[in-house]
Amino acid sequence: MKGRLSYFLPLILLVFSCEEKKLQNQHTIDLFADERQEGKAYIMKPQECFDESDMVVSSGNVKLIDQSSGRGKSIFIYRVTSGEVMKTTRDSVVNFPVQFLSNQRLMFKKDSISYIYLKKLEGYRFIAKEMNLKYQWLKAAPVYSAKQEN
């Protein structure tokens, strides 16, 4: 009897230890549950957009001239044919038309003047040279109407 017990005792211990590990693996602890905000994007306020931008233009003449989607990131290229420069940190004189790149499709309202918040273009070296791009849309900025002053 003692000989048989010495053979089965390690097997019994092995079975019980595996069950305990399965129970431990099923229970996960999320340390960042309070910080996770899935489905919620940060939207900047108009003053934040103005402060973070390298150039702000007020215009009603914004037109989508080119877009690329499918492979990789989607990009949209817009042209501002005329407008009023509200702020500039890089250029002392801005010659229109100005083209800029955006990673999202922007919904400009027809027949209304909107603020265009732009940052210096980062990356996209080949597209920038071909399309004469210097600026890109400020990432977390929505399209604000110029009549919507706060």
Buried (B, 14 or more C-beta within 10 A) or exposed (E): EEEEEEEEEEEEEEEEEEEEEEEEEEEEEEEEEEEEEEEEEEEBEBEBBBEBBBBBBBBBBBEEEEEEEEEEEEBBBBBBEEBEBBBBEEEEEBEEEBBBBBEEEBEBEEEEBBBBBBBEBEEBEEBBEEBEBBBBBBEEBBBBBBEEEE
